[in-house]
Amino acid sequence: MLRLKILASVIPLAIVALFARDEFLAGPRPCIEISGTSVQIAALSWQAHRYVSFTADPGRATVRVQISDNAEAADFAVIDDIDTAEAGACESNAPPLLVAISRKPSGSDPVIYLSRDGPADYRIFVSSKNFSLLDAAALIVGARGERHRIEAALL
């Protein structure tokens, strides 16, 4: 009977620890601020408000993101040379919009084709210790949504 009581008291603590671990153990996650709204990569996919995915097939993409070689030519540039994210860089009164990279996108989620070749809906430049190219593309598409400048220009 004592074993059952111990087990019954440990299970809720284990569940709380599982859900709390991303807040206590996770390091800084990539975050940007656009128009007063913080947009951040979600630590756990079920926390996300928006999902994006990536494809290697440009025909399946709904958004094309081009990797730029210089910051001046980019729509979105991330440049840092520090080891940790700046404290308060993405603080806001409202909770951040969380974006997750999905391996199994739904039909309504943006599918990003990331390449060095154009044409593109967005151009990004990343020189960072905290952001990857995937993080930057996911954040800008998650924040701005799908944009079809290419298709609109061709019509």
Secondary structure, DSSP 8 states (H G I E B T S, - for coil): -HHHHHHHHHHHHHHHHHHHHHHHH-----EEEETTEEEEE-SSGGG-SEEEEEES-TTT-SEEEEE-SSGGG-SEEEE---SS--TTTT--SS--EEEEE-SS--TTS-EEEEESSS--SEEEEEE-SS--HHHHHHHHHHHH----HHHHHH-
